[in-house]
Amino acid sequence: MTLLEVTDAVVDYKVPGGNVVHAVAGVSLSVAAGEIVGLVGESGCGKSSLGRAIVGLNPLTSGSVALDGAPVGALKRRARPVNERGLQMVFQDPYSSLNPRRRVWRQLADGMPSGLSDRAAKAEAIAILGSVGLPKATADRFPHEFSGGQRQRIAIARVLAAKPSMIVADEPVSALDASTRAQVSALLVDAARDHGMGLLMISHDLSGLRYMADRVAVMYFGRIVEIGPTADLWDDPKHPYTRTLIGAIPRLGRDATLPLAPVGEVADPTVKGKNRWGRKRATEHVVEHPELIDIGGGRMVAGGVEDAAAAERAIIDGRSVL
């Protein structure tokens, strides 16, 4: 059953000089109940903008987001509607996502059903903190008294307190040291599995998503260029950009990596269409907005396999066609 449905999402930003950055350029994506979907791409590709738009923090220029069939609107100053509280977000920076002036248990209580007494809310908060590996004493302390990894656990506990059906996690471990990344990632995955929640895991680390996600969507300059089951995408990437991402991952052993193709010119995100690639671009090989084509096995590739193969040949010839 589809839980989250994103349809033709577009997010634009106005920048000084009158230009507009096209951060998300028509993305469609779905997450089923109990499914973990990875969204991967390099910095600046628009994945965080998409994540924030899904939960209503960034307004959509066009397109729509639906949770369990009901539309999700942009957040305003008033409290979020009750029917949308099932959609929650874990932010990248645990140092700025928590209120430094409020005790931990009170921050968890914000997402709990109204009408609970302080005593009941605190008891519930202590139980949830325990489920993410934090001791009872955590409840009465302030966020600044904890390490980065502990703060991110508190942030996850705060999300779980709202009893969500869908979580969007935006680079939740990138600000943590290596020793705690695996622990926090496993905590999110276990929570999603145990409670049957949907989880959209946004990351630039494709190797990390390999062991967590059921499916992976690859994003490049505001568009998804490939999506499919994680193992299939990892073992047999179809789009040249996916091949480039996987080929850039260091691995042990002779010939352990895929050939790393040059990506050519860098696109200009303030320009739409073919012209975003600049004067040196070989535009005769460009499809302005290649659509995702179903190639079977739950996999979709921008332009299909034949166009992707032609794109890779063009890259090797020195013409960027991503």
C-alpha positions in Angstrom: 0.0 0.0 0.0 1.4 3.4 -1.0 1.9 5.6 2.0 3.7 8.7 0.6 3.1 9.8 -3.0 5.1 12.7 -4.5 3.8 13.8 -8.0 5.8 16.1 -10.3 7.2 18.1 -7.5 8.9 21.4 -8.5 10.8 23.6 -6.1 12.3 27.0 -7.2 14.3 29.5 -5.3 14.7 33.2 -6.2 18.3 34.4 -5.9 19.9 37.8 -6.1 20.1 39.2 -9.6 16.6 38.1 -10.5 17.6 34.5 -11.3 15.7 31.5 -10.1 17.4 28.2 -9.0 15.4 25.2 -10.2 16.3 23.0 -7.2 13.7 20.3 -7.8 12.6 19.9 -11.4 9.6 17.6 -11.5 10.2 14.6 -9.2 7.7 11.8 -8.7 8.4 9.3 -5.9 6.4 6.9 -3.7 7.1 5.1 -0.5 5.0 2.1 0.7 4.1 1.4 4.4 7.0 -0.4 5.9 9.4 0.4 3.0 12.8 2.1 3.2 13.6 4.2 0.2 17.0 5.8 -0.2 17.4 9.1 -2.1 21.0 9.6 -3.1 22.9 12.3 -5.0 25.8 14.7 -4.7 25.6 18.0 -2.7 23.4 20.5 -4.5 21.3 18.0 -6.5 18.1 19.1 -4.7 17.5 16.1 -2.5 17.3 18.1 0.8 15.0 20.7 -1.0 12.8 17.8 -2.0 12.8 16.3 1.5 11.8 19.7 3.1 9.1 20.2 0.5 7.6 16.7 1.3 7.1 17.7 4.9 5.9 21.2 4.0 8.9 23.3 5.1 9.6 24.3 1.5 6.6 25.5 -0.6 6.1 23.6 -3.9 6.2 25.7 -7.0 4.0 23.0 -8.6 3.2 19.4 -8.1 1.7 17.6 -5.0 2.5 15.5 -2.0 0.0 13.1 -0.4 0.2 11.1 2.8 -2.1 8.0 2.8 -4.1 9.6 0.1 -4.6 13.0 1.8 -2.8 16.1 0.5 0.1 17.6 2.6 0.1 21.4 2.7 2.9 23.9 3.4 3.6 24.5 7.1 2.4 27.7 8.5 2.8 29.4 12.0 -0.2 27.6 13.4 0.1 24.0 14.6 0.3 21.3 12.0 -3.1 19.7 11.2 -3.6 16.5 13.2 -4.0 14.4 10.0 -0.5 15.5 8.9 1.3 14.7 12.1 2.0 11.2 10.8 4.6 12.8 8.6 7.8 13.7 10.5 11.4 14.7 9.7 14.8 14.0 11.2 17.1 16.8 10.4 20.8 16.7 9.5 22.2 18.8 12.3 21.3 17.6 15.8 22.8 20.7 17.3 20.3 23.1 15.8 17.2 20.9 15.5 16.5 20.8 19.3 15.5 23.7 21.5 18.4 24.5 23.8 16.1 26.1 26.5 13.7 23.2 27.0 14.2 19.9 28.9 14.3 16.9 26.7 11.1 15.3 27.9 9.1 18.4 27.2 10.3 18.5 23.6 9.2 14.9 23.2 5.8 15.8 24.8 5.2 18.4 22.1 4.4 15.6 19.6 2.2 13.5 21.9 -1.6 13.6 22.0 -3.0 16.6 23.7 -4.6 16.1 27.1 -1.8 14.1 28.7 -0.8 15.2 32.2 2.8 16.2 32.7 3.4 13.0 34.7 2.0 10.8 31.9 3.9 12.6 29.2 7.2 12.4 31.1 6.7 8.7 31.7 6.0 8.2 28.0 9.1 10.2 27.1 11.3 8.2 29.3 10.0 5.0 27.7 10.7 6.3 24.2 14.2 7.5 25.2 14.9 4.0 26.5 13.9 2.6 23.1 16.6 4.6 21.4 19.2 3.6 23.9 19.2 6.6 26.3 18.9 6.4 30.1 16.1 7.7 32.2 18.1 10.7 33.4 18.2 12.1 29.8 14.6 13.3 30.2 15.4 16.1 32.7 18.5 17.4 31.0 19.0 20.0 28.3 20.3 19.3 24.7 23.6 21.0 25.2 24.6 18.4 27.8 24.8 15.6 25.2 27.2 14.6 22.4 26.2 14.8 18.7 25.2 11.2 18.5 23.1 11.4 21.7 21.4 14.5 20.4 20.5 12.7 17.2 19.0 9.9 19.2 16.9 12.5 21.1 15.8 13.9 17.8 14.7 10.5 16.6 12.9 9.9 19.9 11.1 13.2 19.5 9.9 12.1 16.0 8.8 8.7 17.4 6.8 10.4 20.2 4.4 11.7 17.5 3.8 8.1 16.4 4.4 8.8 12.7 3.5 6.6 9.8 6.2 8.2 7.6 9.6 9.6 8.4 11.8 11.7 6.1 15.4 11.6 7.3 17.7 14.3 5.7 21.3 13.2 6.0 20.7 12.1 9.6 24.2 10.8 10.2 26.4 13.1 8.1 27.2 15.4 11.1 28.2 12.5 13.3 31.6 10.8 13.8 32.2 7.5 12.1 31.8 5.4 15.2 28.1 6.4 15.8 26.9 6.6 12.2 26.1 2.9 11.9 24.4 2.9 15.3 22.1 5.8 14.5 21.4 4.5 10.9 20.5 1.1 12.4 18.2 2.8 15.0 16.2 4.5 12.3 15.9 1.4 10.2 14.9 -0.8 13.1 12.3 1.8 14.2 10.8 1.8 10.7 10.7 -2.0 10.5 9.4 -2.5 14.0 6.5 0.1 13.7 5.7 -0.5 10.0 6.6 3.1 9.0 7.7 4.3 5.7 11.2 5.8 5.7 12.8 8.1 3.1 16.5 8.1 3.8 18.2 11.1 2.1 22.0 10.6 1.7 25.0 11.3 -0.4 26.5 7.9 0.7 25.3 5.3 -1.7 27.4 2.6 0.0 25.6 3.2 3.3 22.2 2.9 1.6 23.2 -0.4 0.1 22.6 -2.1 3.4 19.6 -0.2 4.5 17.2 0.7 1.7 14.8 -1.6 -0.1 14.9 0.7 -3.1 17.2 3.6 -4.1 16.4 6.7 -6.2 19.4 8.5 -7.8 18.9 12.2 -8.1 20.9 14.5 -10.4 20.3 18.3 -10.8 16.8 18.2 -9.6 15.6 15.1 -11.4 15.6 11.4 -10.6 17.6 9.6 -13.3 17.3 6.0 -12.0 15.3 4.1 -9.4 15.0 0.5 -8.5 15.6 -2.3 -6.0 18.9 -1.6 -4.2 20.7 -4.8 -5.0 19.8 -4.6 -8.7 20.8 -1.0 -9.0 24.1 -1.6 -7.2 25.0 -4.7 -9.3 23.8 -3.5 -12.6 23.5 0.3 -12.8 21.9 1.5 -16.0 22.3 5.2 -16.1 25.8 6.7 -16.6 25.5 9.0 -13.5 24.6 6.0 -11.3 27.6 4.2 -12.7 29.7 7.2 -11.9 28.5 7.4 -8.3 29.1 3.7 -7.7 32.4 3.8 -9.6 33.7 6.5 -7.3 33.3 4.4 -4.1 36.6 2.9 -3.0 36.6 -0.9 -2.7 39.1 -3.5 -1.9 40.5 -5.9 -4.4 41.7 -5.8 -8.0 39.1 -4.4 -10.5 36.6 -3.9 -7.7 35.2 -0.6 -9.0 33.2 0.2 -12.1 34.9 2.4 -14.7 34.6 6.1 -13.7 33.4 8.2 -16.6 34.0 11.9 -16.6 30.7 13.9 -16.2 31.7 16.7 -18.5 30.4 20.3 -17.9 28.6 21.2 -14.8 25.0 22.3 -15.3 23.7 25.7 -14.4 20.8 25.3 -12.0 19.4 28.8 -12.8 18.7 27.8 -16.4 16.0 25.4 -17.6 16.3 23.1 -20.6 19.3 22.4 -22.8 20.8 25.9 -22.4 21.6 25.1 -18.7 24.7 23.3 -20.0 26.4 26.3 -21.6 27.8 27.0 -25.0 30.2 24.0 -25.1 27.4 21.5 -24.7 26.8 19.2 -27.6 23.1 19.9 -27.7 22.3 17.6 -30.6 22.6 14.7 -28.2 20.5 16.2 -25.5 16.9 15.2 -24.4 15.7 18.2 -22.5 13.7 16.3 -19.9 14.1 12.6 -20.4 11.3 10.8 -18.8 11.7 7.8 -16.5 11.0 4.6 -18.5 10.0 1.3 -16.9 12.6 -1.3 -17.9 11.1 -4.1 -15.8 11.9 -5.6 -12.5 10.7 -2.5 -10.6 13.4 -0.4 -12.3 13.1 2.9 -14.1 15.8 4.8 -15.9 15.7 8.4 -17.4 15.3 7.9 -21.1 15.5 4.1 -21.0 18.4 1.8 -21.4 19.2 2.8 -25.0 19.3 6.5 -24.3 21.3 5.9 -21.2 23.8 3.9 -23.2 24.0 6.6 -25.8 24.5 9.2 -23.0 27.4 7.2 -21.6 29.1 7.1 -25.1 28.6 10.8 -25.4 30.3 11.3 -22.0 33.2 9.3 -23.0 33.5 11.4 -26.2 33.6 14.5 -24.0 30.0 15.6 -24.3 28.2 15.9 -21.0 24.7 14.6 -21.4 23.6 13.9 -17.8 
